[in-house]
């Protein structure tokens, strides 16, 4: 087997008895042993459990019974998501490693689809950070250049997939946390629409979602299918798609109006390499017959953005399961204290403003353009170990790199729009740089069609970091 194969193809190989689930698990565990000490993607391992589950999966294959879609394929879980019997420390010294008693809904769906849960991957403490480093587990590094960050907050999973330590990884996205690591690590990062993937409590005022980081578009589509089985007990769920998302791979999109935006909604400078990524994708889409033209969309006002940053995120940190919040990173202690200094009227007013402005922003899709094309980030991956250090030094001040990283991603979370980062460019030094497509409400299908149409043109599935081949 090739450790960089798609999860879909590995599952097909298992069903056809070309490869055993045990062989697959052993290969990834061998690569974790070999490569993870320098990447630091995994923070907890369950090797014996994985190998036993793989043996059980092998027995099921030999019995020739009906098998689920991803039978016998391993997947790591981000250290924000709970699995019964596993720890979930949220990357924090202040959280116990006692086993959890409940499994998150999205993880249940992965298990039901046949995935074998293989370890837990690193994330910044509690999530509100664009890189993957914390006091408990240290710094996760980018397989393309170990001096750089893989981004965050799903950087552990992205580093694992980029290095060939897992075929795909479970992830989550509250402001760009799937797309930023995918851009930094040369991967495909699909953020689902609001309500597409079920959560018991939608985090950050329904801006966060579970999902996955993948190398192959077919995996992004197929994982969305299995993770998005509706939760009929929840407050709401996204409309059922016209057909399975896996069937959108390779399907024609028709001629689309693609709006190109290369200036950051936050007003910060955009690195030339990031502009080049967006323009490279624009050029290919134009060649495929789409109408690409510059646009200047309306985005959130400063008051609305501040409502999210200063009210929603700090308040959400009081829902996190600290055993000892005094052990939190300094910047998180400041945010938690900030929440206590605001009142419920301010919170309600801020959330109402987000709702009202979201309506005006979303209305541009279908009216002014069909899809919005941007750089994924306004900067290339930053040096590992710098961004959290800067935030701890000045928790409430302006930080250029952090702002550049989230400038093009956060609005899709606040509006609930689907978005995907594609690895369409590399710097002269070989570092990946992604471009982002943002789709109309609940139209992941369009993004999958576009992504699959350009995948072979850019050849990212076979472009691998030299040291991890």
C-alpha positions as CSV (number, residue, x, y, z in Angstrom):
1,X,0.0,0.0,0.0
2,X,1.0,3.6,-0.5
3,X,0.5,5.6,2.7
4,X,-0.4,8.7,0.6
5,X,-3.3,6.8,-1.1
6,X,-6.8,8.1,-0.6
7,X,-9.0,6.6,2.2
8,X,-11.5,5.7,-0.5
9,X,-9.0,3.6,-2.4
10,X,-7.7,2.0,0.8
11,X,-11.2,1.0,1.7
12,X,-11.7,-0.5,-1.8
13,X,-8.5,-2.4,-1.5
14,X,-9.7,-3.8,1.8
15,X,-13.1,-4.9,0.4
16,X,-11.4,-6.6,-2.6
17,X,-8.9,-8.3,-0.2
18,X,-5.9,-6.7,-1.9
19,X,-4.7,-5.4,1.4
20,X,-5.5,-6.3,5.0
21,X,-6.7,-3.7,7.6
22,X,-3.9,-5.1,9.8
23,X,-1.3,-4.3,7.1
24,X,-2.7,-0.8,6.8
25,X,-2.7,-0.1,10.5
26,X,0.8,-1.5,10.9
27,X,2.2,0.7,8.1
28,X,0.8,3.9,9.6
29,X,1.9,3.0,13.1
30,X,5.4,2.3,11.7
31,X,5.4,5.7,10.1
32,X,4.2,7.4,13.3
33,X,7.1,5.7,15.2
34,X,9.6,6.8,12.5
35,X,8.4,10.4,11.7
36,X,6.3,11.7,14.5
37,X,9.1,12.5,17.0
38,X,10.1,15.4,14.7
39,X,6.6,16.5,13.7
40,X,4.8,16.0,17.0
41,X,1.4,15.5,15.4
42,X,0.1,12.8,17.9
43,X,-0.5,13.5,21.6
44,X,-2.0,10.1,22.5
45,X,-1.8,6.7,21.0
46,X,-3.8,3.5,21.3
47,X,-1.7,1.2,19.1
48,X,-2.8,-2.1,20.7
49,X,-6.5,-1.1,20.4
50,X,-6.0,-0.1,16.8
51,X,-4.3,-3.4,15.9
52,X,-7.0,-5.4,17.6
53,X,-9.7,-3.4,15.8
54,X,-7.8,-4.0,12.5
55,X,-7.7,-7.8,13.2
56,X,-11.5,-7.7,13.9
57,X,-12.0,-5.8,10.7
58,X,-9.9,-8.4,8.8
59,X,-12.1,-11.2,10.2
60,X,-15.2,-9.3,9.0
61,X,-13.7,-9.0,5.5
62,X,-13.0,-12.8,5.4
63,X,-16.6,-13.6,6.4
64,X,-17.7,-11.9,3.2
65,X,-20.5,-9.9,4.9
66,X,-21.6,-6.4,4.0
67,X,-19.0,-3.8,5.0
68,X,-19.4,-0.1,5.7
69,X,-17.8,2.5,3.4
70,X,-14.5,3.0,5.2
71,X,-14.2,-0.5,6.8
72,X,-10.7,-1.0,8.2
73,X,-9.2,2.4,7.4
74,X,-7.6,4.3,10.3
75,X,-8.3,7.9,11.2
76,X,-6.9,10.1,14.0
77,X,-9.1,12.3,16.2
78,X,-8.4,15.9,17.0
79,X,-7.7,16.5,20.7
80,X,-10.9,18.6,21.0
81,X,-13.4,15.8,20.2
82,X,-14.5,13.3,22.7
83,X,-14.5,9.5,22.4
84,X,-15.8,7.3,25.2
85,X,-12.8,5.7,26.9
86,X,-10.2,8.1,25.5
87,X,-8.9,11.3,27.2
88,X,-9.7,14.7,25.7
89,X,-7.5,17.3,27.2
90,X,-8.2,20.1,24.7
91,X,-4.5,20.6,24.6
92,X,-4.5,22.0,28.1
93,X,-2.4,21.4,31.2
94,X,-5.6,22.5,33.1
95,X,-7.7,19.5,31.9
96,X,-7.6,16.0,33.3
97,X,-6.7,13.1,31.1
98,X,-9.5,11.0,32.6
99,X,-11.3,8.9,30.0
100,X,-14.4,10.6,28.6
101,X,-17.8,8.8,28.9
102,X,-19.5,10.1,25.7
103,X,-18.6,10.1,22.0
104,X,-19.2,13.2,19.9
105,X,-21.8,12.7,17.2
106,X,-19.4,13.3,14.3
107,X,-17.0,10.7,15.7
108,X,-19.9,8.2,16.1
109,X,-20.6,8.6,12.4
110,X,-17.0,7.9,11.5
111,X,-17.1,4.8,13.6
112,X,-20.3,3.7,12.0
113,X,-18.7,4.1,8.6
114,X,-16.0,1.6,9.5
115,X,-13.1,3.9,10.4
116,X,-10.7,2.7,13.0
117,X,-9.9,5.5,15.5
118,X,-6.1,5.8,15.6
119,X,-4.7,8.1,18.2
120,X,-5.4,11.8,19.0
121,X,-3.7,14.8,17.3
122,X,-2.4,18.0,18.7
123,X,-4.2,21.3,18.8
124,X,-3.8,24.7,20.5
125,X,-5.3,24.9,23.9
126,X,-9.1,25.2,23.6
127,X,-9.0,26.2,19.9
128,X,-9.0,30.0,19.5
129,X,-5.5,30.0,17.8
130,X,-4.3,29.8,14.2
131,X,-1.3,27.6,15.0
132,X,-0.8,24.3,16.8
133,X,1.3,24.6,19.9
134,X,0.5,24.5,23.7
135,X,2.1,24.2,27.1
136,X,1.0,20.6,27.5
137,X,2.2,18.9,24.3
138,X,4.5,21.4,22.7
139,X,4.8,22.6,19.1
140,X,3.6,20.7,16.1
141,X,5.8,21.3,13.0
142,X,5.1,21.4,9.3
143,X,6.3,18.3,7.3
144,X,7.2,20.5,4.4
145,X,9.6,22.6,6.5
146,X,10.0,21.7,10.2
147,X,10.9,25.3,11.0
148,X,7.4,26.3,10.1
149,X,4.0,25.9,11.7
150,X,1.3,23.6,10.1
151,X,-1.3,26.2,11.1
152,X,-4.2,25.6,13.4
153,X,-6.2,24.6,15.1
154,X,-6.4,21.3,13.2
155,X,-2.6,21.4,12.7
156,X,-1.9,18.1,14.3
157,X,-4.2,16.3,11.9
158,X,-3.0,18.2,8.9
159,X,0.7,17.5,9.8
160,X,-0.2,13.8,10.2
161,X,-1.8,13.6,6.7
162,X,0.9,15.7,5.1
163,X,3.6,13.4,6.5
164,X,1.8,10.2,5.5
165,X,1.1,9.2,9.1
166,X,-2.6,8.8,8.3
167,X,-4.7,8.8,5.1
168,X,-7.1,11.5,6.4
169,X,-7.7,13.2,9.8
170,X,-10.8,14.3,11.7
171,X,-10.7,18.1,12.2
172,X,-12.9,21.1,13.2
173,X,-13.1,24.7,12.0
174,X,-14.3,27.7,14.0
175,X,-12.6,30.5,12.1
176,X,-10.4,28.7,9.5
177,X,-9.1,25.8,11.6
178,X,-9.5,23.2,8.8
179,X,-8.6,25.5,5.9
180,X,-5.5,27.2,7.4
181,X,-3.7,23.9,8.2
182,X,-4.7,22.5,4.8
183,X,-3.2,25.6,3.1
184,X,0.0,25.3,5.2
185,X,0.4,21.6,4.6
186,X,-0.6,21.2,1.0
187,X,-3.9,19.5,1.6
188,X,-7.6,19.8,0.8
189,X,-9.6,21.4,3.6
190,X,-13.4,21.4,3.3
191,X,-15.3,23.4,5.9
192,X,-19.0,22.2,5.8
193,X,-22.0,24.4,5.9
194,X,-23.6,25.4,9.2
195,X,-25.7,22.4,10.4
196,X,-24.2,19.9,7.9
197,X,-22.2,17.9,10.4
198,X,-24.1,17.4,13.7
199,X,-22.9,18.6,17.1
200,X,-24.6,18.3,20.4
201,X,-23.9,22.0,21.1
202,X,-22.9,24.1,18.1
203,X,-19.9,26.0,19.4
204,X,-19.0,29.7,19.0
205,X,-22.6,30.8,18.3
206,X,-23.0,28.1,15.6
207,X,-19.9,29.2,13.8
208,X,-17.8,26.0,14.4
209,X,-18.2,22.7,12.6
210,X,-16.5,19.3,12.6
211,X,-15.0,18.0,9.4
212,X,-11.8,16.5,8.0
213,X,-8.5,17.3,6.4
214,X,-7.7,15.2,3.3
215,X,-5.2,14.9,0.5
216,X,-7.8,13.8,-2.1
217,X,-11.0,15.5,-3.1
218,X,-12.8,12.1,-3.3
219,X,-12.0,11.7,0.4
220,X,-13.3,15.2,1.3
221,X,-16.6,14.3,-0.4
222,X,-17.0,10.8,0.9
223,X,-16.1,11.8,4.5
224,X,-18.7,14.6,4.3
225,X,-21.3,12.0,3.3
226,X,-20.6,9.8,6.3
227,X,-20.2,12.7,8.8
228,X,-23.3,14.6,7.8
229,X,-26.0,12.0,8.6
230,X,-28.6,14.4,10.2
231,X,-29.2,14.5,14.0
232,X,-32.9,14.6,14.3
233,X,-32.6,15.5,18.0
234,X,-30.7,18.7,17.2
235,X,-32.2,22.2,16.8
236,X,-31.7,22.1,13.0
237,X,-29.7,20.5,10.3
238,X,-28.7,21.5,6.8
239,X,-30.9,20.5,3.8
240,X,-30.4,17.0,2.4
241,X,-28.2,17.2,-0.7
242,X,-29.6,16.3,-4.1
243,X,-27.2,13.3,-4.3
244,X,-24.4,11.9,-2.2
245,X,-21.4,14.3,-2.2
246,X,-19.2,11.5,-3.4
247,X,-21.2,11.5,-6.7
248,X,-20.2,15.2,-7.2
249,X,-16.6,14.3,-7.9
250,X,-16.0,14.7,-11.6
251,X,-19.5,16.0,-12.3
252,X,-19.8,19.1,-14.5
253,X,-20.5,22.4,-12.8
254,X,-21.8,24.4,-15.8
255,X,-20.4,27.9,-16.4
256,X,-20.0,29.8,-13.1
257,X,-19.4,33.4,-12.2
258,X,-16.3,33.4,-10.0
259,X,-15.6,36.5,-8.0
260,X,-11.8,37.0,-7.4
261,X,-10.8,38.8,-4.2
262,X,-7.1,39.2,-3.3
263,X,-7.3,42.1,-0.8
264,X,-7.9,41.1,2.8
265,X,-11.3,41.9,4.3
266,X,-9.4,42.9,7.5
267,X,-7.3,45.5,5.6
268,X,-3.9,43.8,6.4
269,X,-1.3,43.3,3.7
270,X,-1.5,40.1,1.6
271,X,1.7,38.2,0.8
272,X,2.6,38.0,-2.9
273,X,2.7,34.2,-2.7
274,X,-0.9,34.1,-1.4
275,X,-2.0,36.4,-4.2
276,X,-0.2,34.1,-6.6
277,X,-2.1,31.1,-5.3
278,X,-5.5,32.7,-5.8
279,X,-4.5,33.9,-9.3
280,X,-3.2,30.5,-10.3
281,X,-6.5,28.9,-9.4
282,X,-8.4,31.8,-11.2
283,X,-6.4,31.1,-14.3
284,X,-7.2,27.4,-14.3
285,X,-10.9,28.0,-13.7
286,X,-11.0,30.5,-16.5
287,X,-9.4,27.9,-18.8
288,X,-12.2,25.6,-17.8
289,X,-14.7,28.1,-19.1
290,X,-15.8,29.9,-16.0
291,X,-16.2,33.7,-15.9
292,X,-13.6,35.1,-13.4
293,X,-13.7,38.8,-12.5
294,X,-12.5,40.9,-9.6
295,X,-15.1,41.7,-6.9
296,X,-15.3,43.9,-3.8
297,X,-17.8,42.1,-1.6
298,X,-19.4,43.5,1.5
299,X,-18.1,41.8,4.7
300,X,-18.8,42.3,8.4
301,X,-18.5,45.7,10.0
302,X,-15.9,46.3,12.6
303,X,-18.6,46.3,15.3
304,X,-19.8,42.8,14.2
305,X,-16.3,41.4,14.0
306,X,-15.6,42.7,17.5
307,X,-18.7,41.1,18.8
308,X,-17.4,37.7,17.7
309,X,-13.9,38.2,18.9
310,X,-14.6,40.1,22.1
311,X,-17.9,38.6,23.2
312,X,-18.6,35.2,21.5
313,X,-15.2,33.5,21.7
314,X,-14.4,34.7,25.3
315,X,-17.8,33.6,26.5
316,X,-17.4,30.2,24.8
317,X,-14.2,29.6,26.8
318,X,-16.4,29.3,29.9
319,X,-18.1,26.2,28.4
320,X,-14.7,24.4,28.1
321,X,-14.1,21.7,30.7
322,X,-11.3,23.1,32.7
323,X,-10.4,21.3,35.9
324,X,-8.0,24.1,36.8
325,X,-8.4,27.2,34.6
326,X,-5.6,28.9,36.5
327,X,-3.2,26.6,34.5
328,X,-4.5,28.0,31.1
329,X,-2.3,29.8,28.7
330,X,-2.0,33.5,29.8
331,X,-3.9,34.7,26.8
332,X,-6.8,32.4,27.5
333,X,-6.9,33.6,31.1
334,X,-7.2,37.1,29.8
335,X,-10.1,36.1,27.4
336,X,-11.9,34.3,30.1
337,X,-11.7,37.3,32.4
338,X,-12.8,39.5,29.5
339,X,-16.0,37.5,29.2
340,X,-16.9,38.2,32.8
341,X,-16.5,41.9,32.4
342,X,-19.3,42.1,29.7
343,X,-23.0,41.8,30.3
344,X,-25.7,39.7,28.6
345,X,-27.3,42.7,26.9
346,X,-24.0,43.4,25.1
347,X,-23.8,39.8,24.1
348,X,-27.3,39.7,22.7
349,X,-26.8,42.9,20.8
350,X,-23.6,41.6,19.3
351,X,-25.1,38.3,18.2
352,X,-28.1,40.1,16.7
353,X,-25.8,42.3,14.6
354,X,-23.9,39.2,13.4
355,X,-27.3,37.7,12.2
356,X,-28.4,40.8,10.5
357,X,-25.1,41.5,8.7
358,X,-24.8,37.8,7.7
359,X,-28.0,38.1,5.7
360,X,-26.6,41.0,3.6
361,X,-23.3,39.2,3.1
362,X,-24.8,35.9,2.0
363,X,-27.2,37.7,-0.4
364,X,-24.2,38.4,-2.7
365,X,-23.9,34.7,-3.6
366,X,-26.1,34.1,-6.6
367,X,-26.7,37.8,-7.1
368,X,-23.2,39.2,-7.7
369,X,-21.2,36.0,-8.2
370,X,-21.7,32.2,-7.8
371,X,-18.5,31.4,-6.0
372,X,-15.9,33.6,-4.3
373,X,-12.2,32.9,-4.8
374,X,-9.6,34.2,-2.4
375,X,-6.2,33.3,-0.9
376,X,-6.7,30.9,2.0
377,X,-4.4,33.0,4.2
378,X,-2.8,36.4,3.7
379,X,0.6,35.1,4.7
380,X,2.6,32.0,4.2
381,X,3.0,29.5,7.2
382,X,4.7,31.4,10.1
383,X,7.8,30.1,12.0
384,X,6.8,27.5,14.6
385,X,6.7,28.7,18.1
386,X,6.1,32.4,17.4
387,X,2.4,33.1,17.2
388,X,1.3,31.8,20.7
389,X,4.4,33.5,22.2
390,X,3.3,36.8,20.7
391,X,-0.3,36.4,21.9
392,X,0.8,35.6,25.4
393,X,3.0,38.7,25.4
394,X,0.1,40.9,24.3
395,X,-3.3,39.1,24.6
396,X,-5.5,42.1,23.7
397,X,-3.2,43.9,21.2
398,X,-3.0,43.7,17.4
399,X,-1.0,40.8,16.1
400,X,-0.2,41.0,12.4
401,X,0.5,37.3,11.6
402,X,-2.5,35.9,13.4
403,X,-4.7,38.5,11.7
404,X,-3.3,37.6,8.3
405,X,-3.9,33.9,8.9
406,X,-7.6,34.3,9.6
407,X,-8.4,37.3,7.3
408,X,-10.0,35.3,4.5
409,X,-11.4,32.4,6.5
410,X,-13.4,33.7,9.5
411,X,-16.3,35.2,7.6
412,X,-17.3,31.8,6.2
413,X,-17.8,30.6,9.8
414,X,-19.8,33.6,10.9
415,X,-22.1,33.3,7.9
416,X,-22.2,29.5,7.9
417,X,-21.1,29.3,4.2
418,X,-19.2,26.3,2.9
419,X,-15.6,26.8,1.9
420,X,-12.7,24.8,0.7
421,X,-8.9,25.3,0.6
422,X,-7.0,23.8,-2.3
423,X,-3.2,23.4,-2.5
424,X,-2.6,25.2,-5.8
425,X,0.8,26.9,-5.3
426,X,4.2,26.5,-3.7
427,X,6.8,29.1,-2.9
428,X,10.3,28.9,-4.4
429,X,11.3,27.1,-1.2
430,X,8.6,24.5,-1.8
431,X,6.2,25.5,1.0
432,X,2.5,25.0,0.1
433,X,0.1,27.9,-0.3
434,X,-3.6,27.4,-0.7
435,X,-6.4,29.2,-2.4
436,X,-10.0,29.2,-1.1
437,X,-13.4,28.8,-2.7
438,X,-16.4,29.9,-0.8
439,X,-19.8,28.6,-2.0
440,X,-23.4,29.6,-1.7
441,X,-25.4,28.4,1.3
442,X,-25.4,24.6,1.7
443,X,-23.7,24.2,-1.7
444,X,-20.7,22.0,-0.9
445,X,-21.6,20.1,-4.0
446,X,-20.4,23.0,-6.2
447,X,-17.1,23.3,-4.3
448,X,-16.5,19.5,-4.7
449,X,-17.1,19.7,-8.4
450,X,-14.8,22.6,-8.9
451,X,-12.1,21.0,-6.7
452,X,-12.2,17.7,-8.5
453,X,-12.0,19.5,-11.9
454,X,-8.7,21.2,-11.0
455,X,-7.1,18.4,-8.9
456,X,-5.3,16.7,-11.7
457,X,-4.2,20.1,-13.2
458,X,-2.3,21.0,-10.1
459,X,-1.2,17.5,-9.2
460,X,-1.3,18.0,-5.5
461,X,-2.1,14.3,-4.6
462,X,1.4,13.3,-5.8
463,X,3.3,16.3,-4.6
464,X,4.8,15.2,-1.3
465,X,7.3,16.5,1.2
466,X,10.6,15.0,0.3
467,X,11.7,13.9,3.8
468,X,8.5,11.9,4.3
469,X,8.1,10.0,1.0
